Amino acid sequence: MLKVKRYVSDQWSNLQGTKLGQQFPMFGLSYAGKTTLLYHLVYSEFIETIGDHSARVETFTVPNLFRQYDSGKGRGAQQKELKFSLWDVAGQTGLIPLWHSYVDGTNSKGVIFVVDSTCREDMPYAKHALWRLFGALAAKDEEEGRDTEKEDMVLLVFANKQDRFDAMTVAEVMEGLDLEGLGNGDPQEAGGRPRRKRRWHIRGTDATKGKGLVEGLLWLDWQVNGPPRSREETALERV
């Protein structure tokens, strides 16, 4: 196994002039498997990683399974692959209050949240971190006089480590994070103020083998950039 430890400083300055794909920040508590997940998407293999306090960004492509490859016009009509840039943001307790700055810095329309499905005792902390992130985004919108920008933020949750015998089911992770409450605009997200409904999706994954990762990203692309053409819609629903 290849062991990787990468420290990154001032990523935005270092990336000036670099052509990135559509950018999405990826959050989660420490040891949820974010870096393993990212490196499998980039290198198509399991790479052992060491946790640190850094943020890293990687750009990669995934098969564009839900687009037509004809000569028609329109977004993605001739794209056989989709390009993504994912920001792997550290999940230590002291860094969680800063997560929202990565959403602003990347101008992203969606976020990814990774959960360790084997760690039941951490579920309350994971829920708190996730809801705190969206509460901070809502508060910033109100402060700057924006009504809907961050309310339209799409959420993709990866219930990771589903290969483990002691893993919670996807339904248990969904309940533990109260995704239905978050999606229905529960007022606790915004300090008591009701919000609009939010689009979200949860998918079970095994980051060591890459299972479920591409399908989740394709859903995210669909939500952010618009649905596939009608004849592909049925195929997406079957994934």
Backbone torsions as a table, in degrees:
resi	resn	phi	psi	omega
1	MET	NA	139.7	178.0
2	LEU	-87.2	127.8	-179.4
3	LYS	-101.1	130.4	-175.2
4	VAL	-123.9	134.8	170.6
5	LYS	-138.3	114.6	-174.0
6	ARG	-124.3	129.0	175.4
7	TYR	-108.7	134.2	-176.7
8	VAL	-129.3	132.3	176.9
9	SER	-125.4	143.4	176.4
10	ASP	48.8	59.1	-174.5
11	GLN	-59.8	-39.8	-175.6
12	TRP	-64.8	-39.2	178.1
13	SER	-66.4	-41.6	-178.0
14	ASN	-67.2	-24.7	-174.7
15	LEU	-96.6	8.1	178.5
16	GLN	-61.3	127.9	-179.6
17	GLY	87.1	-5.0	178.7
18	THR	-85.2	134.3	179.4
19	LYS	-86.4	111.8	-179.1
20	LEU	-104.0	162.6	171.0
21	GLY	-82.3	-170.1	176.1
22	GLN	-63.3	130.9	-169.0
23	GLN	-97.9	136.2	175.7
24	PHE	-137.9	127.5	173.4
25	PRO	-77.7	145.6	-177.9
26	MET	-121.9	120.7	-175.5
27	PHE	-116.7	171.2	178.4
28	GLY	154.7	158.8	177.8
29	LEU	-66.0	164.6	178.4
30	SER	-58.2	141.6	176.7
31	TYR	68.1	21.0	174.6
32	ALA	-76.3	-18.7	179.4
33	GLY	106.8	19.7	-176.8
34	LYS	-62.4	-48.2	-176.3
35	THR	-69.9	-39.6	175.5
36	THR	-58.9	-43.7	178.2
37	LEU	-60.4	-47.2	-178.0
38	LEU	-63.0	-45.4	-177.2
39	TYR	-69.5	-28.8	175.9
40	HIS	-68.6	-36.7	176.6
41	LEU	-65.5	-34.7	-177.4
42	VAL	-81.1	-46.8	-170.6
43	TYR	-107.3	-6.2	179.4
44	SER	58.2	34.6	175.4
45	GLU	-155.9	162.2	177.7
46	PHE	-78.6	124.7	177.3
47	ILE	-122.1	121.3	179.5
48	GLU	-69.4	134.5	-176.5
49	THR	-123.8	164.0	177.4
50	ILE	-120.9	127.9	-178.2
51	GLY	-64.9	144.7	175.5
52	ASP	-150.5	-174.1	-176.1
53	HIS	-100.3	15.7	-173.3
54	SER	-93.2	171.5	168.8
55	ALA	-118.6	142.8	-179.5
56	ARG	-136.7	153.7	177.3
57	VAL	-128.9	137.2	176.7
58	GLU	-131.5	143.8	179.0
59	THR	-114.4	136.9	-176.1
60	PHE	-155.5	172.2	176.4
61	THR	-122.6	153.0	175.4
62	VAL	-129.6	154.8	179.6
63	PRO	-60.5	134.6	-179.8
64	ASN	-89.2	80.6	-171.1
65	LEU	-73.3	-20.8	-170.4
66	PHE	-114.6	26.5	176.9
67	ARG	-123.2	151.7	176.3
68	GLN	-79.9	147.4	-179.0
69	TYR	-108.1	28.0	-179.0
70	ASP	-85.9	-172.5	-177.2
71	SER	-92.7	10.7	-179.9
72	GLY	-67.7	164.6	-179.6
73	LYS	-90.6	169.3	179.1
74	GLY	114.5	160.9	-175.2
75	ARG	-61.2	124.3	173.3
76	GLY	78.6	6.6	-175.2
77	ALA	-60.7	-33.7	-178.0
78	GLN	-112.4	7.7	-178.5
79	GLN	-84.5	122.2	174.3
80	LYS	-92.1	-12.5	177.6
81	GLU	-137.1	153.0	175.7
82	LEU	-113.3	139.3	-176.6
83	LYS	-102.3	129.2	179.2
84	PHE	-125.2	150.0	167.2
85	SER	-125.8	115.2	-179.6
86	LEU	-106.0	132.6	174.1
87	TRP	-94.2	117.6	177.0
88	ASP	-91.7	104.2	-173.5
89	VAL	-102.5	130.8	-177.4
90	ALA	-60.0	150.7	-173.3
91	GLY	-115.8	20.5	177.0
92	GLN	-65.3	153.0	-173.3
93	THR	-54.3	-42.2	-177.2
94	GLY	-69.7	-16.7	-178.2
95	LEU	-96.0	-16.5	-176.9
96	ILE	-57.6	-40.4	178.5
97	PRO	-63.0	-13.9	-178.8
98	LEU	-97.7	-3.2	-175.8
99	TRP	-54.6	-41.2	-174.2
100	HIS	-60.3	-24.4	-179.2
101	SER	-67.4	-27.6	177.2
102	TYR	-72.4	-31.7	175.1
103	VAL	-65.5	-45.6	178.3
104	ASP	-65.5	-42.1	-175.4
105	GLY	-67.1	-29.3	-179.4
106	THR	-96.4	-6.9	-176.2
107	ASN	54.3	36.9	-175.4
108	SER	-77.4	151.3	175.3
109	LYS	-104.4	5.3	179.8
110	GLY	-156.6	155.9	176.9
111	VAL	-131.0	154.4	177.3
112	ILE	-114.4	135.2	179.0
113	PHE	-125.6	124.3	-176.0
114	VAL	-107.4	133.4	-177.7
115	VAL	-122.4	137.0	171.4
116	ASP	-79.9	105.6	-175.1
117	SER	-69.8	-11.3	-178.9
118	THR	-90.6	-9.7	-171.7
119	CYS	-106.2	81.1	-177.4
120	ARG	-62.9	-36.7	-176.3
121	GLU	-68.1	-18.7	179.8
122	ASP	-91.8	-3.7	-176.7
123	MET	-59.6	-41.8	177.6
124	PRO	-60.9	-36.1	179.1
125	TYR	-71.3	-38.1	177.4
126	ALA	-63.7	-43.7	178.1
127	LYS	-61.3	-45.7	-179.3
128	HIS	-59.9	-43.2	-179.2
129	ALA	-64.3	-42.7	-179.6
130	LEU	-65.3	-48.7	-179.2
131	TRP	-66.4	-33.8	177.7
132	ARG	-64.2	-39.2	178.3
133	LEU	-58.9	-50.3	-177.5
134	PHE	-72.1	-29.1	173.4
135	GLY	-64.7	-40.0	178.6
136	ALA	-66.5	-38.8	178.5
137	LEU	-65.6	-40.6	179.2
138	ALA	-65.9	-41.1	179.7
139	ALA	-64.8	-38.2	179.1
140	LYS	-67.0	-39.2	176.0
141	ASP	-59.5	-45.5	-179.2
142	GLU	-64.5	-41.7	-179.8
143	GLU	-61.5	-36.8	-177.1
144	GLU	-96.0	6.7	174.9
145	GLY	77.3	21.0	178.0
146	ARG	-98.1	136.3	-175.2
147	ASP	-97.2	-30.7	-168.7
148	THR	-132.3	-13.0	-168.7
149	GLU	-55.6	-56.3	-177.5
150	LYS	-81.3	-17.1	174.3
151	GLU	-66.5	-23.1	179.3
152	ASP	-86.4	2.4	-178.9
153	MET	-62.3	126.4	-179.1
154	VAL	-88.9	143.7	-178.2
155	LEU	-119.7	125.2	172.1
156	LEU	-114.3	123.4	179.2
157	VAL	-109.1	128.1	172.7
158	PHE	-102.3	111.0	173.5
159	ALA	-82.4	91.5	-168.2
160	ASN	-84.3	166.2	178.0
161	LYS	66.8	35.6	178.9
162	GLN	-70.4	-9.5	177.3
163	ASP	-77.2	-14.4	-176.1
164	ARG	-81.1	142.5	-177.1
165	PHE	-66.1	-26.1	-177.0
166	ASP	-98.3	14.9	-178.1
167	ALA	-74.0	142.0	170.4
168	MET	-67.8	152.6	175.4
169	THR	-71.2	164.7	177.0
170	VAL	-60.1	-38.4	179.1
171	ALA	-63.9	-37.5	178.4
172	GLU	-67.6	-39.9	177.2
173	VAL	-64.7	-42.6	178.6
174	MET	-58.6	-43.9	179.8
175	GLU	-68.7	-39.5	-179.5
176	GLY	-62.9	-35.2	178.5
177	LEU	-85.9	-10.5	-175.1
178	ASP	53.6	54.0	-178.8
179	LEU	-66.2	-30.5	177.8
180	GLU	-65.8	-39.9	176.3
181	GLY	-64.1	-43.0	178.2
182	LEU	-64.8	-41.5	-178.6
183	GLY	-70.8	-29.0	-178.7
184	ASN	-87.5	6.3	177.4
185	GLY	77.9	36.5	178.5
186	ASP	-55.0	132.9	-175.9
187	PRO	-64.1	-17.6	179.9
188	GLN	-67.6	-19.6	176.9
189	GLU	-63.6	-34.1	-171.9
190	ALA	-120.7	35.7	175.2
191	GLY	65.9	33.8	176.9
192	GLY	101.4	-7.0	-179.3
193	ARG	-94.8	127.5	178.4
194	PRO	-64.6	143.7	-179.3
195	ARG	-122.3	169.7	176.0
196	ARG	-73.1	163.9	177.1
197	LYS	-65.7	146.5	-177.3
198	ARG	-117.5	140.6	177.6
199	ARG	-81.0	130.4	179.3
200	TRP	-147.3	160.7	178.7
201	HIS	-151.5	139.5	176.1
202	ILE	-120.8	137.1	-178.1
203	ARG	-137.6	133.6	174.8
204	GLY	-72.1	137.4	-177.4
205	THR	-137.4	158.2	168.9
206	ASP	-128.4	97.5	-174.0
207	ALA	-64.9	-26.6	-178.6
208	THR	-69.0	-25.9	179.3
209	LYS	-113.2	-4.9	178.4
210	GLY	81.5	9.6	-176.1
211	LYS	-70.3	130.0	175.4
212	GLY	85.6	-9.2	-173.7
213	LEU	-72.3	-51.6	-177.2
214	VAL	-62.7	-42.1	-179.3
215	GLU	-60.0	-40.8	178.2
216	GLY	-64.4	-42.1	179.8
217	LEU	-66.3	-35.8	177.2
218	LEU	-65.8	-37.3	174.3
219	TRP	-61.8	-43.5	-179.3
220	LEU	-62.1	-44.3	177.6
221	ASP	-60.3	-41.8	180.0
222	TRP	-60.8	-44.4	-177.5
223	GLN	-69.7	-37.5	-175.7
224	VAL	-81.1	-38.5	-171.8
225	ASN	-107.5	0.1	179.2
226	GLY	106.1	156.1	-174.7
227	PRO	-72.3	158.0	173.4
228	PRO	-65.1	168.7	175.5
229	ARG	-63.0	156.0	-167.0
230	SER	-52.9	-37.7	-174.9
231	ARG	-73.3	-12.3	176.3
232	GLU	-94.9	-12.3	-174.3
233	GLU	-61.8	-41.1	-179.5
234	THR	-63.4	-38.8	-179.9
235	ALA	-63.2	-40.0	-179.2
236	LEU	-66.0	-38.5	-178.9
237	GLU	-65.2	-23.0	-177.5
238	ARG	-85.1	-10.9	-176.7
239	VAL	-70.8	NA	NA
